[in-house]
Amino acid sequence: TTSLVWFRDDLRVRDNPALLAAAADSAAVALYVLDEESEGVRPLGGAARWWLHHALEDLRGELDRLGIPLLLRRGAAAGIVGGVAAALDAEAVYWNRRYGGPERQVDAEVKAKAEEDGRHAESFQASLLHEPWRIQTGQGTPYKVFTPFWKTVSELDFRKPLDAPEPTQRFRGRLPESEELDGWELLPRRPDWAGGLRKAWTPGAAAGHELLEDFVDGALADYPQGRDRPAVRGTSRLSPYLRWGHLSPFQVGHAVAARRGANHGEAVRTYLGELGWREFCWHQLYHQPLLAERNLRPEFDAFPWERPGRKRSGNDGGASPSGRNANRGGPSAAARVRAWQRGRTGVPLVDAGQRELWTTGWMHNRVRMVSASFLVKNLGIDWRVGEQWFWDTLVDADAANNPASWQWVAGSGADAAPFFRIFNPLTQQAKFDPEARYVSRWVPEYASPEYPEPIVDVKESRQAALEAYQALREDN
Ligand code: FAD
């Protein structure tokens, strides 16, 4: 008999319960669907497409070694999975669960169709340590604050990682049609902007495991301090591997937790707390599928944020960081956004971060916070504009972590930083990059006369943001 295993954000053969089930006592065939058609499914950004191309090549190699063929298809997933299962006459279809709204809708359709056709359909927990519906407050509602969420969750055990399958059967029939990966054109052609990505990253499971080992043997020990220093390799840089499922949180969590002894207790706790933030973001997305579109705190709907090509979203004529600026003939919203995207705001830490992002597809967490805050609070731009830019340029662009973090920075999210706590990008630089090693790596001209003045006055724009926030509170 044959089983179909449908790969999604879990591009690995180890610790993959769906793959294990498919290969247990039948011949497994694997399928990946590039779905840009199903309603509501967010199309991948450019950097993500680049990563996916190499990730699928890597997965194909890993599956080859197990004698499991990988089929590639493009289109609306529900129809394709059903069709491939039928063509294979598969007895069962397996996958690991996803938690976004439109994705769950697609999965429900696949399940219904499979069962209608008399196939066994089964899904597994593989991408989150804890299922969102299992973690609730005493009142049976989702947690809105991280600390109590993590207190509850961190006391729970999570399972050990699973081995890769050892298939005993091979598929011997005729394989349904598969598309060519090159035909999907996931890689940029002209201009080829991916040189910096190639230099910075090796997508795939083996590279992920190597990074993980290096991290637990090295930077983990100093993680509580090192993680705030963008100039050093103080963090694990595992985010794209977790995003694409080359590594599971179970694998990362256990590898880190195994270092609890040897005076690493605090480092392990801090790191697991960051995995906890990942869980918290995904639980938010599960409960609020429109996380990337809607303010979690609706009072922010009236905030006079600007977007290029659009009038201010708020309706009052009160102060807004950018409105004020525009009144003085300052740069338009479009010009401010462009300067931010290109790392030409005249604020060194922000520019360094944005250039790191553009070149490597990744940005240090401390700098993400500062740069996002600058866009939203000093430049007065709607957080969704920044979220979309990150979505397009990050190799770890994540459907939950990205919008949840943007809402956290903007003040509109769950357990968000209070709006009035506005990062000062200059103080942040002095504190976390005191010798300007990070800044001079990415903005070598920052101390020279060529470097522009800040596009907005940091203090004035901060004041204007606070006034806009005050007006919002008075109106509510
Ligand atoms: P480490 O410090 O080594 O952390 C380990 C892992 O924990 C990370 O790989 C990640 O999976 C998780 N993690 C760490 N911090 C956070 C956090 N604050 N929220 C959620 N998970 C976290 N992370 C993404 O994975 N994808 C995104 O699209 C993304 N967008 C962000 C946007 C903004 C505006 C901000 C402020 C943060 C964003 N983050 C995002 C969170 C965080 O910046 C990255 O996860 C982190 O920088 C990745 O580097 P690392 O793997 O070295 O992290």
Boltz pocket constraint, residues with backbone or C-beta under 6 A from the ligand:
constraints:
  - pocket:
      binder: B
      contacts: [[A, 227], [A, 235], [A, 236], [A, 237], [A, 238], [A, 239], [A, 240], [A, 242], [A, 243], [A, 271], [A, 274], [A, 275], [A, 277], [A, 278], [A, 279], [A, 281], [A, 363], [A, 364], [A, 365], [A, 366], [A, 368], [A, 369], [A, 372], [A, 390], [A, 394], [A, 396], [A, 397], [A, 398], [A, 399], [A, 401], [A, 402], [A, 403], [A, 405], [A, 406], [A, 409]]
      max_distance: 6.0
